[in-house]
Amino acid sequence: MGLPIGTLHVVDTPAENARVLDTFASVYVVLPGGIAIVESILNIMRQGVPRPLILVDIGHFFSGLTSQLERCISSGFLERPAVNMLKMARDVDEISEILERELHLIKPAL
């Protein structure tokens, strides 16, 4: 699983994007975006594939989503392990820290 850092795949559709991610991704890093980003996050969580999911929470963009997920857990609609795969990064530099510290992945040379 996974490709060398710096490998770029250009896709034409969201379905093709999901297929490429499912095939090659060893970790997901998600930047703020529109409804398709939220849909992708939920699809990744629903699949239950044990791959880390790093949300780059610039300006607390994902705080509403994480609050709603916590509410789902407290209401009994979602299990804690589904949310434990989420890691929050405040900025791009923190992504590397998470990859090193929590996921034991090698820091990429930029």
C-alpha positions in Angstrom: 0.0 0.0 0.0 1.2 3.5 -0.7 3.3 5.2 -3.3 6.4 7.2 -3.0 5.9 10.7 -1.5 5.4 13.2 -4.4 3.5 10.8 -6.6 0.6 12.7 -8.2 -2.5 11.1 -9.6 -4.9 13.3 -11.6 -8.4 12.0 -11.7 -11.6 13.1 -13.5 -14.4 12.1 -11.1 -15.0 11.8 -7.3 -15.5 8.0 -7.8 -12.2 7.7 -9.5 -10.6 9.7 -6.7 -12.1 7.4 -4.1 -10.8 4.3 -6.0 -7.3 5.7 -6.2 -7.3 6.7 -2.5 -8.5 3.3 -1.5 -5.8 1.6 -3.6 -2.8 3.7 -2.8 -3.3 5.8 0.4 -1.6 4.8 3.6 -2.8 8.0 5.3 -5.3 10.6 4.4 -4.6 14.3 4.9 -7.7 16.5 4.4 -7.6 20.3 3.9 -10.7 22.5 4.4 -13.1 22.3 1.5 -16.7 21.9 0.4 -19.3 19.3 0.8 -17.3 16.8 -1.2 -14.6 17.0 1.4 -17.1 16.2 4.2 -18.5 13.4 2.1 -15.0 11.9 1.6 -14.3 12.1 5.3 -17.5 10.3 6.2 -16.9 7.7 3.5 -13.4 7.0 4.8 -14.8 6.6 8.4 -17.7 4.4 7.2 -15.3 2.0 5.4 -13.6 1.4 8.7 -10.2 0.9 7.0 -7.6 1.3 9.7 -5.8 4.3 8.0 -5.1 7.5 9.8 -7.1 10.5 8.8 -5.5 13.9 9.4 -7.8 16.9 9.3 -5.9 20.1 8.7 -8.0 22.3 11.0 -7.0 25.7 9.7 -9.1 28.3 11.5 -11.0 25.6 13.3 -12.6 24.7 10.0 -13.4 21.1 11.2 -14.5 21.9 14.7 -18.2 21.7 13.8 -17.8 18.3 12.2 -15.8 16.9 15.2 -18.4 18.3 17.6 -21.2 16.6 15.6 -19.2 13.3 15.6 -18.9 13.6 19.4 -22.6 14.2 19.7 -23.2 11.1 17.6 -21.1 9.1 20.0 -22.8 10.4 23.1 -26.2 9.7 21.5 -25.2 6.1 20.7 -25.2 6.5 17.0 -21.5 6.1 16.5 -18.7 4.1 18.2 -15.6 5.7 19.5 -13.1 3.8 17.3 -14.6 5.4 14.2 -13.6 8.8 15.5 -10.3 7.7 17.0 -8.8 7.5 13.5 -9.1 11.3 13.2 -6.0 13.3 14.0 -6.2 17.1 14.1 -3.4 19.3 12.7 -3.6 23.1 13.2 -1.3 23.8 10.3 0.8 22.1 7.7 3.9 21.8 10.0 1.8 19.8 12.5 1.1 17.2 9.8 4.7 16.1 9.8 4.7 16.0 13.6 1.7 13.8 13.6 3.2 11.5 11.0 6.4 11.1 13.0 5.0 11.1 16.6 1.8 9.2 16.4 2.0 7.2 13.2 5.7 6.5 13.2 6.1 7.5 9.5 9.2 9.0 8.2 9.1 12.8 7.8 9.2 13.7 4.1 12.0 15.8 2.8 10.4 18.9 1.1 
